[in-house]
Amino acid sequence: MKQVKIFVMFFLVLFLALGVMAPTLWAAEEYKVTAKELEEHKGMLDDPRPYMTTLTLKKVLPPDIYGKLTYDVEEMKKFWAECVGFRSPDEVGKIAPEIKPGTYSYKDKGKYPGLKELMIPLHYEEFFKPGGPPLAGCYPEIKVVPTRQYYWALPIAKATKEGMGRTQLDDKGLIKEETYVAGFPFPKPEGKFKANQVIYNWLKRYIGWESGYITATTRGFTRGLRIDQEMVSDACVVRFKGRVMIDPLGWYDERAKSIGEEMGFSFFYLAPRDMYGNVIGSVKYLDPNKYDQMMLYINALRRVRLMSATDIQDSIGGADVIYADSFGYSQKLSSTIFPYKCEVIAEREFLVPFATLDGSPYMSSKGAELHNYEWERRPMYVVKMTQLDKSFVYSHRILYIDKESFMLSDILNYDQKGRLYRSCIFTQAYYPEMGIFAYGGDYLMYDHLDKHTTFSRGFNTPTPWVGRKDLSMRGLVVKGK
């Protein structure tokens, strides 16, 4: 009898231990999509295959993790509409209503003047034409589809709804972090600092889950459309505050809570050969007056370099973005560190290539043209950010942010002479069964002065196994070696 009791107690302790360790065991299995696997499903050029229907997250993820990250679609739609107060299909169609779903060619510009009214000026004037020098990414035709309702994962929507009216800004328009818990802080932006609220929704976004792994392949184009760069990279991203989907929930750990860490990421170069082994590591802090940490492991020197605040204005690895342009726009709002005056200069619908659900869009090698992109009418905020520190590389930025999802669609950055310097255009990957936008889809980055283009495609995987080991200084060195 005593042996039976011991036997039962042993399994009870084991059961409880497994219960306590569940998040750790859940996060222990490592899996990812490599650049080679991505290109097997979708080449960078001349490949219309819908890779998101063959390289699906349902196939990539362990079944239990996929099950934890999928939710009832109708419930997500309902919850999110309650958060923002509308559904996009009901909000559009007022500007140039004659532009119906269908295919339009650049030759139709004269026949359908409403296209000019609907499209972002940069899209219409610079890229709605046959491909050819000096910039890659022109589209000779566009396929207009009915506007979709986009929504966020159920835990994100619930956290957003629970926090409505709780998050506050101070008298300078900066977020009071003690009032923000999780979700999108301002689902219905309003008031004096409406523009700041819109930007905070982007900065607090959940794109790409809370712990994720990103594989990306990139091509660079000269003004003659010659490919001068072929880059392969991967990245790990961890959200430290406001976690609602992947364990641990809430704060990532006590360290993040005690010193106010918001997000960490590492970026590892796999190609070209001369860049292999270089690793960028960053930690973003919640304090608006504290410089974020940026480290670079230089493989050739076997050294870690702590980057200064001015280094965030340097271009990243030859691409047409600077460190402050990471993920499109990543600068914190601050009254001391490169402060901005923010204003909403327009609220209206635009016709944009907003998201991809199947991965069929592609770039052709002839003329570096874009094809198969689906264009939607989207309700948007247009936010102007005027830089108050004249030592910064940009005088002002123009952001196009979707009103329903708070996703950044386009950003235009102007130099101190008022010239359009750099811009980024995004089409995000969207997973309806998960209610998530991911760092997939295609990214086009332009230098309008040098006439250089960077075209990048990524694949983002939720990865509970990504953690501090992937973001630490030791992690950078190990990864670089």
C-alpha positions as CSV (number, residue, x, y, z in Angstrom):
1,M,0.0,0.0,0.0
2,K,2.8,2.3,0.9
3,Q,4.5,1.6,-2.5
4,V,1.2,2.4,-4.3
5,K,0.9,5.8,-2.4
6,I,4.5,6.6,-3.4
7,F,3.8,5.6,-7.0
8,V,0.6,7.8,-7.1
9,M,2.4,10.7,-5.5
10,F,5.2,10.4,-8.0
11,F,2.9,10.7,-10.9
12,L,0.9,13.5,-9.2
13,V,4.1,15.5,-8.7
14,L,5.1,14.7,-12.3
15,F,1.7,15.8,-13.6
16,L,1.8,19.1,-11.6
17,A,5.4,19.7,-12.8
18,L,4.3,19.2,-16.4
19,G,1.5,21.6,-15.8
20,V,3.8,24.2,-14.4
21,M,6.4,23.6,-17.1
22,A,3.8,23.6,-20.0
23,P,4.8,27.0,-21.3
24,T,8.5,26.0,-21.3
25,L,7.8,22.7,-23.0
26,W,5.5,24.5,-25.4
27,A,8.3,26.8,-26.3
28,A,11.1,24.2,-26.4
29,E,10.6,22.8,-30.0
30,E,12.4,24.9,-32.6
31,Y,11.0,25.2,-36.1
32,K,11.3,27.8,-38.8
33,V,11.1,28.4,-42.5
34,T,14.5,28.9,-44.2
35,A,15.3,31.2,-47.1
36,K,15.9,28.1,-49.2
37,E,12.5,26.7,-48.4
38,L,10.8,30.0,-49.1
39,E,12.4,30.3,-52.5
40,E,11.4,26.7,-53.3
41,H,7.8,27.8,-52.9
42,K,8.3,31.3,-54.4
43,G,11.2,32.7,-56.4
44,M,12.1,36.3,-56.1
45,L,11.3,37.0,-59.8
46,D,8.9,35.7,-62.4
47,D,7.1,33.5,-60.0
48,P,3.3,33.9,-59.7
49,R,2.9,30.8,-57.4
50,P,0.6,31.5,-54.4
51,Y,3.2,30.4,-51.8
52,M,1.0,31.1,-48.8
53,T,-1.4,28.3,-49.9
54,T,1.5,25.8,-50.1
55,L,3.8,27.0,-47.4
56,T,1.0,27.3,-44.9
57,L,1.4,28.0,-41.2
58,K,-0.8,25.0,-40.6
59,K,1.9,22.8,-42.2
60,V,4.8,24.7,-40.6
61,L,3.6,24.9,-37.0
62,P,3.1,22.0,-34.6
63,P,-0.6,21.2,-34.4
64,D,-1.0,22.3,-30.8
65,I,0.6,25.7,-31.5
66,Y,-1.5,26.3,-34.6
67,G,-4.6,25.4,-32.6
68,K,-3.7,27.9,-29.9
69,L,-3.3,30.7,-32.4
70,T,-6.4,30.2,-34.5
71,Y,-9.8,31.6,-33.5
72,D,-13.4,31.8,-34.6
73,V,-13.4,34.2,-37.6
74,E,-16.9,35.6,-37.1
75,E,-16.3,36.3,-33.4
76,M,-13.0,38.1,-34.3
77,K,-14.9,40.2,-36.9
78,K,-17.6,41.1,-34.4
79,F,-15.2,42.0,-31.6
80,W,-12.9,44.2,-33.7
81,A,-15.8,46.1,-35.3
82,E,-16.9,46.9,-31.8
83,C,-13.4,48.2,-31.0
84,V,-13.0,50.5,-33.9
85,G,-16.7,51.3,-34.4
86,F,-17.0,50.3,-38.1
87,R,-16.3,47.8,-40.8
88,S,-14.2,49.0,-43.7
89,P,-16.6,47.8,-46.5
90,D,-19.2,50.2,-45.1
91,E,-16.8,53.2,-45.0
92,V,-15.6,53.3,-48.6
93,G,-16.9,53.9,-52.1
94,K,-17.6,57.6,-51.7
95,I,-14.7,58.8,-53.7
96,A,-14.7,58.1,-57.5
97,P,-17.6,55.5,-57.1
98,E,-17.2,54.7,-60.8
99,I,-14.1,52.8,-60.1
100,K,-15.5,49.3,-59.6
101,P,-13.7,46.0,-58.9
102,G,-11.9,44.9,-62.1
103,T,-8.6,45.3,-63.9
104,Y,-7.3,48.7,-65.0
105,S,-4.3,49.5,-67.2
106,Y,-2.1,52.6,-67.1
107,K,-3.7,53.3,-70.5
108,D,-7.0,53.8,-68.6
109,K,-5.8,56.9,-66.8
110,G,-7.5,59.2,-69.3
111,K,-10.7,57.1,-69.4
112,Y,-11.0,56.9,-65.6
113,P,-9.8,60.2,-64.0
114,G,-11.2,58.8,-60.7
115,L,-8.1,56.6,-60.5
116,K,-6.0,59.7,-59.8
117,E,-8.3,60.8,-57.1
118,L,-8.3,57.4,-55.4
119,M,-4.7,56.5,-55.5
120,I,-1.9,57.8,-53.3
121,P,-0.1,60.5,-55.5
122,L,3.2,58.6,-55.4
123,H,1.6,55.4,-56.6
124,Y,-0.3,57.1,-59.4
125,E,2.4,59.5,-60.7
126,E,5.6,57.4,-60.2
127,F,4.6,53.8,-60.5
128,F,1.3,53.3,-62.4
129,K,3.1,52.8,-65.8
130,P,5.1,50.1,-67.6
131,G,8.2,48.9,-65.9
132,G,11.6,50.5,-66.7
133,P,14.3,52.6,-65.3
134,P,15.0,54.3,-63.0
135,L,13.0,52.6,-60.2
136,A,11.8,49.0,-59.9
137,G,8.3,48.2,-58.9
138,C,6.1,49.8,-61.5
139,Y,2.7,48.2,-62.3
140,P,1.3,48.5,-65.8
141,E,-2.1,47.2,-64.5
142,I,-3.9,47.0,-61.2
143,K,-6.6,44.5,-60.1
144,V,-9.2,46.2,-57.9
145,V,-11.0,43.9,-55.5
146,P,-13.9,44.5,-53.1
147,T,-12.8,46.0,-49.7
148,R,-12.4,43.4,-47.0
149,Q,-12.9,43.7,-43.3
150,Y,-9.7,43.2,-41.5
151,Y,-9.6,42.2,-37.8
152,W,-7.2,41.2,-35.1
153,A,-6.8,38.0,-33.2
154,L,-9.4,37.5,-30.4
155,P,-7.0,38.0,-27.5
156,I,-5.8,41.2,-29.1
157,A,-9.4,42.4,-29.7
158,K,-10.5,41.5,-26.2
159,A,-7.5,43.3,-24.6
160,T,-8.2,46.4,-26.8
161,K,-11.8,46.4,-25.8
162,E,-11.0,46.0,-22.1
163,G,-8.5,48.9,-22.3
164,M,-10.7,51.4,-24.1
165,G,-10.5,54.7,-22.4
166,R,-7.8,53.6,-20.0
167,T,-4.6,54.6,-21.9
168,Q,-3.7,58.3,-21.5
169,L,-1.3,60.8,-22.9
170,D,0.5,63.5,-21.0
171,D,0.4,67.2,-21.8
172,K,3.1,66.7,-24.5
173,G,1.2,64.0,-26.3
174,L,3.4,61.2,-25.0
175,I,1.9,57.9,-23.7
176,K,1.7,57.4,-19.9
177,E,3.0,53.8,-19.9
178,E,1.5,53.0,-16.5
179,T,-1.9,53.4,-18.1
180,Y,-1.3,51.0,-21.0
181,V,-1.7,47.3,-20.4
182,A,-2.2,45.5,-23.7
183,G,-4.0,45.6,-27.1
184,F,-4.2,48.7,-29.3
185,P,-4.1,51.7,-26.9
186,F,-6.4,54.0,-29.0
187,P,-8.9,52.1,-31.1
188,K,-10.9,55.3,-31.7
189,P,-8.3,58.1,-32.0
190,E,-9.6,61.6,-31.1
191,G,-8.8,64.9,-29.5
192,K,-5.9,67.3,-29.5
193,F,-3.3,64.5,-29.9
194,K,-5.2,62.4,-32.4
195,A,-2.1,62.0,-34.6
196,N,0.0,60.8,-31.7
197,Q,-2.7,58.2,-30.9
198,V,-2.7,57.0,-34.4
199,I,1.1,56.6,-34.3
200,Y,1.0,54.8,-31.0
201,N,-1.4,52.3,-32.4
202,W,1.3,51.5,-35.0
203,L,4.1,51.5,-32.5
204,K,2.2,49.1,-30.2
205,R,1.1,46.9,-33.1
206,Y,1.0,43.1,-32.8
207,I,2.2,42.4,-36.4
208,G,4.1,39.2,-36.5
209,W,2.9,37.8,-33.2
210,E,4.8,38.5,-29.9
211,S,7.6,36.0,-30.4
212,G,8.5,35.5,-34.0
213,Y,11.1,34.4,-36.5
214,I,11.4,36.1,-39.9
215,T,13.2,34.8,-43.0
216,A,13.7,37.3,-45.8
217,T,15.2,37.4,-49.3
218,T,16.1,40.8,-50.9
219,R,17.2,42.2,-54.2
220,G,18.6,45.6,-54.8
221,F,18.2,47.4,-58.2
222,T,20.4,50.2,-59.6
223,R,18.8,53.1,-61.5
224,G,19.4,51.0,-64.7
225,L,17.5,48.1,-63.0
226,R,20.6,46.0,-62.7
227,I,20.5,43.8,-59.7
228,D,23.4,44.9,-57.5
229,Q,22.5,43.2,-54.2
230,E,21.2,39.7,-53.3
231,M,20.7,39.5,-49.6
232,V,19.4,36.7,-47.3
233,S,18.7,37.4,-43.7
234,D,16.7,36.2,-40.7
235,A,15.4,38.0,-37.6
236,C,14.0,37.2,-34.2
237,V,11.5,39.6,-32.6
238,V,10.2,39.5,-29.0
239,R,7.5,41.8,-27.5
240,F,8.2,42.4,-23.8
241,K,5.0,44.2,-22.7
242,G,1.3,43.5,-23.3
243,R,1.6,39.9,-24.4
244,V,-1.8,38.2,-24.9
245,M,-1.2,35.2,-27.2
246,I,2.1,33.5,-26.6
247,D,3.4,32.6,-23.1
248,P,4.5,34.3,-21.0
249,L,1.5,36.6,-21.0
250,G,1.6,40.2,-19.7
251,W,5.3,41.1,-19.2
252,Y,7.8,38.8,-20.7
253,D,9.9,38.7,-17.5
254,E,10.8,40.7,-14.4
255,R,13.8,42.3,-16.1
256,A,11.6,43.8,-18.9
257,K,9.2,45.1,-16.2
258,S,11.8,46.6,-13.9
259,I,13.8,48.4,-16.6
260,G,11.0,49.2,-19.0
261,E,11.8,47.2,-22.1
262,E,9.2,47.2,-24.9
263,M,10.6,45.1,-27.7
264,G,13.8,43.3,-28.7
265,F,15.0,42.0,-32.1
266,S,18.1,40.6,-33.7
267,F,18.9,40.7,-37.4
268,F,21.3,38.2,-38.9
269,Y,22.9,38.4,-42.4
270,L,23.3,35.1,-44.2
271,A,24.3,36.6,-47.6
272,P,26.0,38.1,-49.4
273,R,29.3,36.6,-48.4
274,D,30.9,39.8,-47.2
275,M,28.0,40.4,-44.9
276,Y,27.6,36.9,-43.6
277,G,27.8,36.7,-39.8
278,N,27.1,40.4,-39.1
279,V,24.3,40.6,-36.5
280,I,22.2,43.7,-35.5
281,G,20.6,43.6,-32.0
282,S,18.3,46.1,-30.5
283,V,16.2,46.7,-27.4
284,K,13.5,49.4,-27.4
285,Y,12.8,51.1,-24.1
286,L,9.4,52.5,-23.0
287,D,10.9,55.6,-21.5
288,P,10.5,58.3,-24.2
289,N,13.7,60.1,-23.0
290,K,15.9,57.0,-23.0
291,Y,17.9,56.0,-26.0
292,D,17.2,52.6,-27.3
293,Q,20.0,50.1,-27.3
294,M,21.5,49.2,-30.7
295,M,24.4,46.7,-31.0
296,L,26.2,45.4,-34.0
297,Y,28.4,42.3,-34.1
298,I,30.9,42.7,-36.9
299,N,32.0,39.3,-38.0
300,A,35.2,40.4,-39.7
301,L,36.5,42.0,-36.5
302,R,34.9,39.5,-34.0
303,R,33.7,42.6,-32.1
304,V,30.4,43.9,-30.7
305,R,30.0,47.6,-31.4
306,L,27.5,49.6,-29.3
307,M,25.9,52.1,-31.7
308,S,25.3,55.7,-30.8
309,A,22.1,57.7,-31.2
310,T,23.3,59.3,-34.4
311,D,24.0,55.9,-35.9
312,I,20.2,55.2,-36.3
313,Q,20.4,57.6,-39.2
314,D,22.8,55.3,-41.1
315,S,21.6,53.1,-43.9
316,I,21.1,49.4,-43.0
317,G,23.5,47.1,-44.9
318,G,23.2,48.9,-48.2
319,A,19.4,48.9,-48.2
320,D,17.4,52.0,-48.9
321,V,16.3,52.5,-45.3
322,I,18.0,53.7,-42.1
323,Y,17.9,52.1,-38.7
324,A,15.1,54.5,-37.6
325,D,13.1,53.1,-40.6
326,S,13.1,49.5,-39.2
327,F,9.7,47.9,-39.9
328,G,8.8,51.0,-41.9
329,Y,8.8,53.4,-39.0
330,S,10.1,52.5,-35.5
331,Q,11.1,55.8,-33.9
332,K,9.6,56.4,-30.5
333,L,7.7,59.6,-29.8
334,S,9.8,61.8,-27.5
335,S,10.1,65.5,-26.5
336,T,13.9,65.2,-26.2
337,I,15.1,62.6,-28.7
338,F,14.4,63.8,-32.3
339,P,11.0,65.2,-31.3
340,Y,8.2,65.5,-33.9
341,K,5.1,67.7,-34.3
342,C,2.4,65.3,-35.4
343,E,-0.8,66.2,-37.2
344,V,-3.5,64.3,-39.1
345,I,-3.6,66.1,-42.5
346,A,-6.3,63.8,-44.1
347,E,-8.8,61.1,-43.3
348,R,-10.1,59.5,-46.4
349,E,-10.1,56.4,-48.6
350,F,-7.3,55.4,-50.9
351,L,-6.8,52.6,-53.4
352,V,-3.8,50.6,-52.3
353,P,-2.2,47.1,-52.6
354,F,-2.8,46.6,-48.9
355,A,-2.5,42.9,-48.1
356,T,-1.9,39.5,-49.6
357,L,-3.8,36.4,-48.5
358,D,-2.4,33.8,-51.0
359,G,1.1,35.1,-51.9
360,S,0.5,35.2,-55.7
361,P,1.9,38.8,-56.3
362,Y,5.3,38.8,-58.0
363,M,7.9,41.0,-59.7
364,S,8.9,40.2,-63.3
365,S,12.5,40.3,-64.4
366,K,11.5,42.3,-67.5
367,G,11.2,45.9,-66.4
368,A,11.0,44.8,-62.7
369,E,7.2,45.2,-62.9
370,L,4.7,44.2,-60.2
371,H,1.9,41.8,-61.1
372,N,-1.0,40.1,-59.3
373,Y,-1.3,42.6,-56.5
374,E,-4.9,43.1,-55.2
375,W,-5.8,46.8,-54.7
376,E,-8.5,47.7,-52.2
377,R,-10.2,50.9,-51.2
378,R,-9.0,51.5,-47.6
379,P,-10.1,54.1,-45.1
380,M,-6.8,55.8,-44.0
381,Y,-5.3,58.4,-41.7
382,V,-2.6,60.5,-43.4
383,V,-0.2,61.8,-40.7
384,K,2.5,64.4,-41.1
385,M,5.4,64.2,-38.7
386,T,7.5,67.4,-38.8
387,Q,11.0,66.9,-37.2
388,L,11.8,69.7,-34.8
389,D,15.5,68.7,-34.5
390,K,17.2,70.1,-37.7
391,S,20.2,67.7,-37.2
392,F,18.0,64.7,-38.1
393,V,18.2,63.3,-41.6
394,Y,14.5,63.9,-42.4
395,S,12.7,67.2,-42.2
396,H,9.3,65.5,-42.2
397,R,7.6,62.2,-42.8
398,I,4.1,61.4,-44.3
399,L,2.5,58.1,-43.0
400,Y,-0.5,56.4,-44.5
401,I,-2.0,54.3,-41.8
402,D,-5.1,52.1,-42.2
403,K,-8.0,53.2,-39.9
404,E,-9.3,49.7,-39.3
405,S,-6.1,47.7,-38.7
406,F,-3.7,50.5,-37.9
407,M,-1.2,49.0,-40.3
408,L,1.3,51.2,-42.1
409,S,0.8,51.1,-45.8
410,D,3.2,53.8,-47.1
411,I,5.7,56.2,-45.6
412,L,7.4,59.1,-47.4
413,N,10.5,60.6,-45.9
414,Y,11.7,64.1,-47.0
415,D,15.2,65.5,-46.5
416,Q,16.1,68.8,-45.0
417,K,15.8,70.5,-48.4
418,G,12.2,69.3,-48.6
419,R,12.9,66.7,-51.3
420,L,11.4,63.2,-51.3
421,Y,14.4,61.2,-50.1
422,R,13.2,57.7,-49.2
423,S,9.9,55.9,-49.2
424,C,8.6,52.5,-48.3
425,I,5.5,50.6,-49.7
426,F,4.2,47.5,-47.9
427,T,1.9,44.7,-48.7
428,Q,1.5,42.6,-45.6
429,A,0.7,38.9,-45.3
430,Y,-2.6,38.4,-43.6
431,Y,-3.9,35.2,-42.0
432,P,-7.7,35.4,-41.6
433,E,-8.0,32.3,-39.4
434,M,-5.5,33.9,-37.0
435,G,-6.5,37.5,-37.3
436,I,-2.9,38.5,-37.8
437,F,-0.8,40.6,-40.1
438,A,2.7,39.2,-40.4
439,Y,6.1,40.3,-41.6
440,G,5.5,38.5,-44.9
441,G,4.3,39.9,-48.1
442,D,6.5,42.3,-50.1
443,Y,8.4,45.4,-49.1
444,L,9.6,48.0,-51.6
445,M,12.1,50.6,-50.3
446,Y,13.2,53.5,-52.5
447,D,16.0,56.1,-52.5
448,H,14.5,58.8,-54.7
449,L,17.8,60.8,-54.9
450,D,20.1,57.9,-55.9
451,K,17.3,56.2,-57.8
452,H,17.9,52.8,-56.1
453,T,15.3,50.2,-55.2
454,T,15.2,47.5,-52.6
455,F,12.7,44.7,-53.0
456,S,12.2,42.3,-50.1
457,R,9.9,39.3,-49.4
458,G,9.6,37.7,-45.9
459,F,8.0,34.8,-44.2
460,N,7.1,35.2,-40.5
461,T,6.5,32.3,-38.1
462,P,5.2,32.5,-34.5
463,T,8.0,31.0,-32.5
464,P,7.5,30.5,-28.7
465,W,11.1,29.2,-28.6
466,V,12.5,32.7,-29.5
467,G,13.7,34.5,-26.3
468,R,16.4,36.4,-24.6
469,K,19.1,34.0,-25.7
470,D,18.4,35.1,-29.3
471,L,18.6,38.8,-28.4
472,S,21.5,39.0,-25.9
473,M,25.0,40.2,-26.6
474,R,26.2,36.6,-26.2
475,G,23.4,35.5,-28.5
476,L,24.7,38.0,-31.2
477,V,28.2,36.7,-30.9
478,V,27.2,33.0,-31.0
479,K,24.9,33.7,-34.0
480,G,27.6,35.6,-35.8
481,K,30.2,32.9,-35.4
